[in-house]
Amino acid sequence: MVYRRPPSRFGIHSLSIKLSALISAICLIAGIFAAVLMLKSEQKQLMFEEHEQLNQYSARFIGQFGRFIDTKTNIAEQANEVVKRALFTHTNTNASFKSPQFIITDELTLRSMSDDGLSAAIIPKKNYSPAYERLFAKSEQLWQVISPTLIQDYFNFYLLTEDDFVRVAPPNWALDVPADYRAVNSLNFDRVNEQNNPTRQAVWTPVYYDPIWGKWIVSIVTPIYKQDQHVALTGADLELDKLLEYLPIDDPHQQMFVVDAQGQLLAHPRLDNATYQRYGRQGKPLRMSDFINPKLVELVSGALRLKLPTVTEQFSYEGENYLTTIRKVEGLDWYVGIYRKQSSALEALEALQIKFLGLFILYAILVALLLHQALYQLVLRRIYLLVNAVSSFGKGKMDTDFPPESKDEIGVLNGSFKDMSVELSNTITGLNQRIKEKEVAEQAANRLSKAVAYSGTGVLITNYQLQIEYVNPKMLEMTGYSEEHFIEAKLLSVIAREMAILNEDIEFDLRSRNYWRGDTMLQHIDGRAIWVSLSISPIRDEEGDVDSYVVSAQDISFVKESQRKMEQLAYFDTLTGLANRTFFRMQLRKSMALADRGHYAFALFYFDLDEFKRINDTLGHDVGDQLLVEVARRLKNRLRTEDTIARLGGDEFAVLLSGIESHERAKEVANTIQRTLNQPIQLGNNEVIVSASIGITMAPDDSSEEDQLLKHADLAMYEAKAKGKNTYHFYSKELNAAANERLYIENELRQGIRDSQFHLHYQPQVDSRDGRILGFEALVRWTHPVQGPISPFKFIPIAEATGLIVELGEWVMREACAFSARRAKAGLEANVSVNLSARQFQDANLIATMSKTLRESGIAPDKLHLELTESMLMGDVDTAISQLLEMKRLGVSISIDDFGTGYSSLSYLKRFPVDVLKVDRSFVQDIPEDSNDMEITAAIIAMAQKLNLNVVAEGVETKEQMEFLKANNCFIVQGYYFSRPLEEGAVNALPEHLEVEAP
């Protein structure tokens, strides 16, 4: 053992030296830091005051300059108003005037100077006319009055018209301008057109060089409109150098510059008159980069790009710091900037920084000396005594006297060391006893290790992080893996892939309860899974904390196989082998529970086979069963093994798709199912093609309740069927609202029939040749006492689905026949058409009801026209023909409504005892825009005439549609062109012949 002596008081390793130096350095750094902050604050204040001074100075003269510009603008607008009233408003064409005297008449232009020499005018010869002869004279008179005043405010004043007439004072420009000059092509004319100046107010042009005047100028131009047409403008020019005299460009305290919105430099101390002239004659723009430093150019360009009204910044250039402020001059769209060097006040701050630094260094040296002496007297001397005592005790002198104990920290440390010496003696005495106890414990552990090694149960031991540290031979035998496979592997990695979904639950329970027990599967080396009863229990240390886990696994494969066979009978469909309703609901509950915990999302598909009943009825139930087996086989082959596919009964199927979180992924699966089912299926000697209407709901987004989710999927499936079958539809809140609305309408429909809330409207059927009314179609309407009018498109399908359509249809037929009887009694046309629904047509009491209605109303049977759709007749054709013949025996007329939208089988049409074909409005509405509809309509009319059937066209709303139908020999029309459906009172007010416009 090495015993060390304390360091010298003044040595570099002395604690007093180190602490003194450290504290002194801290004081020095803190002082310097405080001084820097103070100086920085003072510097910021100085810079702020400099900025404020510059901003106030800039705002003051920019405001004055802006008011000067506003004054010039007002004068220009007033002059424009005078010119417009004098020359372009209430012009007296009969007033006498003096013809102009042209002083220059070349081959292109006419030029004239006023008698007083104040103005001159010019116009291309080709545009000269009597009107412009008057304009020459009147503008000369007007310019004699206004130009002397305006020339005092502007460099010149002029008038430009759309025909290139120019009147200008002074006259020099008009006399010197080239003959091919065109005013409408000039910058000024383009500046005030309707597109660039929708407000029609005076606007300032950009600065430009006028080669005739030989000056840089800026123009203020104001449009003149006559009868809301831009015909001319008035303009006045200001010399740039005269305008800039109103800005303090040559201020000795700072430098000023002016740029326009296009970035052209207009004023700067380095710009003299020679430079202006050189750039103007060469046609070069005054670029900022030619006269001011790049840093300032970059700053100004940023302000122009962002269109900022004010910019206050600082920049550095060639070692100098500058303050600058840039302000926008409204109206001219100019930017005026001022920049100056930073104040010399910062030099005093720099001198003060040096003084502060010296002061703090002296302060730090003084603090170090005082701290060194204090630390030695109060701390280090007493520590030296304690170190000597500890060294003596370490050499084996157990009776060593330690320094006296006191209430300060070192005194407490002295007492602690003294107590430690006593405890060490006691510890050495107890070590021998503990060694003996350890030997006994090792013997017990050895026996326990052998018991685990030869156990008939698989055993694993892991650390607290679930990393495997031990595996017994039985576990190796059960799984077929070697010991190296397990050691240092994660416990959850031995769980079979099929049960990986439980891993998070196991880990959660272990972290929360330190315990887990349940049935799961272990992965075997050959890839199969072994069912085991798994128990994971904690091993705690002496303090009761968990430091490892023991895992026992009992093989229960035989038990699970027995359960599987029983579950197969209880939970699976015997025909298809798919899960039955019970198993599906059980899986759905499990999926909902996992979704509630936030583990994953899933999709629920609910669908049945379209037209399955027809296949069952025509080919037999055995063939139908074969079809179901083939559909189940295709679904199992195309979907994943982890998805639950169930047959709920009949041709209803449901699928639980795990891990489907987006509508796009669900759409892909739905399309896959439809493509799979749409492939032809060979059933004996018959080949059929089936399709599915799929309802889709997403969990947990759509609902967190099992029954509600099934309801949503069912609603979505029926919506898919309503869209035409062989498609899919996602559940939405609107479907739920629609279902509630459907239930509400169904309940109110029954009450409405009982309370006679329904009434009929009648739409005339007219002969388009002479406007004669040939009959009416009866249309049922419902006025609810609370909801008001309810559309037939809402309540008719519900009445059809619930069977209420039969009772409602009987009432419609009675009311329509009564209407016909009243018209016949009045000597008016009494034909009336009534729509029959599919449920009415299939009703066994239909013939009896019709016979009774005809008898009670007393109308002639041929006055009643019954309208049926194609699809109603195409199910059982022979039965439909028999029913139609029974109806014909009563003497009524039969029409096929909406012809062309259903099956349209001509072979059956020949067999049906019908009298009238009604062309559907979907073919008529796009005439004459859609040539296909025109050809189809013409073909239907021609076919009906060949079959000796009358034709009625529905939905005729325009004259063009009516003329097209007449041209194709269809004369009976119905639609808004003649009349919308009317109540009986309005019908009786109609004339017998409606007005037909002549073609």
C-alpha positions, 0 to 999 in steps of 0.5 A: 500500500502506498501512503501519500503526503499532502502537497505544499501550501504554495505548490501548484497542486495546492487546493488553496492555489487552485481555488483562489485562481478559480474564484479570481478567474470567475470574478474577472470573467463575470466583471468583464461580462458585465462590463461588455453587456453594459457597453453593448447596451450603451452602444445599442442605445447610441445606434438607436438614437442615430437611427431615430435621428436619421428616420425623423430627418428622412420622414420630414423631407419625404413628407414635404416632397410627397405633398409637392408631388400631390400638388402637381398631381391635382393640378394635372387632374384639374387641367385634364378636366378642363381639356375634357370638358372643352374638347370632348364633351358637348362638342358643337359641330356647327360652330365656326372656327378658323382653319389651321395653317400647316407650316410643314406638310411632308408626305406623312404628317401635318404640323401647325403652330398657333398664332401666338407661338405658345403651342403646336400640333401634329397629326398623320395625314391619313388620320386628318378629318373635319373633326380633327380640323375642329380639334386643331382650332379649338385646342389652339384656342384652349392652349392660348388660355391654359398653357401660360399658367401650366408652363409655370408648374410643368416643363410642358403640357400636351394632349395625345389622342388615339388617332395620334393627334398631338397638341403641345406647349411649348411648340418645339417638340411638335415641330421637331418630332419625327414624321413616323412618331405614333402617340398610341405606341408611346409609354405614356399612352400605354400607361393610362389604358384601361388595363394598366389604369383601371381607376382612370386617375392621373399616374406618373410614368417612370423617368425616361430620356426624351431625345427631342428635349434632350432631358431626363423627364418624368411625366404625369398623364391623365386619361380622357374617356368619351362614352366610356371609351379611352380616346385621349390623354393629357400629360405634363412633363417635369425635368428630373433635375428640377424635380430633384432640387426639392430633395437635399441631395448635397447634404454635407452630413449624409449622402442621399440617393433616389431610385425608381421601382425598376431599380434605376438610379435617379439621383446621387452626389456622383451623378452630374449633368454630364453623366445624365446627358451621356447616359441619356444620349446612349440610351443606357439606364442609370444602374445603381451598381455604376455609382453606389457600393455593392452592399447598398445596392443589395440592400436597395434591391431587397427593398424593391423586391419586397416592395417595403414602404420603409427600410432602416438597416446598417451595412459595412463597406471597405471597413466602414459601418454605415446607417441607412434609411430608405423610404418610398415616395407614393405616386412617383413610385420612387425610393429615397435613401439616406446613409451616413457613417456611424457616429464617433461616439463609439470611440469613447466606448472603446477606450472605456472598455480598456479601462474596465479590463485593467480594473478587473484584472487588478481586482482579480489579483487582490481577491486571489491573495486574500482567498489563498490566506483565508483558505489555508487558515480555515480549511487546508491546515485542518485537512492536513491533520485529518490526512495524517490520522487516516494514513496512520489508521491505514497502516494498522494503528486501530487506536489512532486519535483523529482530529476533534469533531466540531459543527462545521463541515471538516469537523463533521468529516473528522467524526465520520472518519472516526465512526468509519474506523469502528465500523471497519473493525466490525465488518472484518469480524462479520466477513467470516460468517458471511463466507460460511453462509455463501457456501451453504447458499451455493450448495442449495443453488446447485441442487436447484440448478439440477432440478431445473436442468432435468425438469420436464418443462421448458425453462428460460431465465432472463435478465431484467431487460428480457435478454435470455441468460439460461435455457434448460435441455427440455426447451432445446428439445421442444424447439430443436434449437441449440443453446447458442440460439437462445443465449443473449437473444430477446425473450419475445424473439422465441414467440412464433410469428403467428403470435407476434401480435401479443408481444406488446401485451406481454411486454406491457404486463411485465413492465406494469405487473412483472408477471404474465401467463397465457397460451401462445406459440413458440417457433420450432427450428423447422418453421412450425409453431408449438402451442405452449402454456407460458408463464413468466414470473419475476425473480427479486433481489434482497431489496424486493426489486425485480432483477430477472425473470424465470419462464416456464413453457408446458407443451399443450399442442395436443390440447390445442388440436382438440380445441381446434377441431371443436372450434372448427365445428362451432365457428366455421361454415360447413359449406365453404369452410369460412368463418361463420357469424359467431367466429366473425363477431368474436374476431371483430370484438378482438380487433376492436379491443386492439384498436381501442388500445391504439395498436392498429387499425383495420377495415371491415368489408360487408358484401353479397353477390349481385343477382345470386337469387336469380342464379339460385332460382334458375340453375338450382340451389346445388349450383348456388352452393357450388358458386358459394364454395368457389367464391370462398375459395377465390377469396381465401386465395387472394386475401392474406392469411391474417385476414378474417373471411366469413360467410354470414349466411346466404350470399352474405360475406364479411372480411376483416382486414388488419393493418388497413389504415387508409382508404387508398389501401382499402380501395386496392383490396376492394378492386382485387375482390371485384376482379377476382369475382368477375372472372367467369365461373364454370358451374357444370355446363353453365358459365356464370359471372358474378359481382359483389356490392361491397360496403367498407367501414374503417375502424376505429375511425368510423366507430369504436362499437361493434354493432355500430361498425356492422351497421355502418358496413351494411349501410355502405353496402346498400349504398353500393347497390344503389349506385348500380352494383358491382362497386364499393362504397365507404361509410360516411356520416352522410349515410348514417344521416340518410338512413335516419332520414329514410327511417323518418320518411318511412314512419311519416309516410304511413302517417301521411297516407292515413292523414291524406297528406298526398295530392296529385299534379298533372302534366299535359301531353300535347300534340306539337303540331297544333298545341292540342292537349291530348291527356295528362300524366298524374304525378303524386306529391307530398306536402308534410305538415312540418317538413313541407314538400318532400321530393318524390325521389325521396319517398317513392323508393322508400314506399316501394321498399316497404310495400306502402307503394301498393296502398299509395298507388291505389289512392293515386289511381282512384284520384286520377280516375276521378280527375278524368271523370270530372274532365269528361263530364265537363266535355274536356280531354280526359286521358290520364296516365298513371305510373305503376310500380314494380310492387303494384305490378306484382300485386295479386289484387291489381286487376281487381283493384283496377276493375273496381276503380274503373267501375266506381269512377265511371270513366271509359277504360281507354281513358286510363293509361298505365305506365310501366318501366322496362325492368319491371317486365324483364324478370319473369317475362311469361308472368309479365305478359300474362299480367299485361293481357289481364290488364288489356282485357279491362280495356286500359292502355299500356305504355312502356315508360323510360324506354331505352334506359333498361334492357330494351329487348326487341324480342320481348317488346314484340310479345308485350301487348303495349300501346305506347312507348315513352322516350326517356328524358335522358335522351331528349335533354341533350338534343341538339348538343349530343348527336348520339342522343339524337340518333338513339331518339330517332331510332326509337321513334322509327322502331315504334312506328314499325311496330305500330306503337304510339310514341310520347317524348318526355322532358321536352324543354326547348323549341329545338327539341320539339322541332327535332321530334316533329321532324322525326314524326314524334308529335306527342310531347310532354315537358316544361316547354308547354307546361310544368305539372299543375294542380287540378285548378290550374289544369282546368284554367288551361286552354284546349290548345297551347301556343306553339311557336312557328318554326 
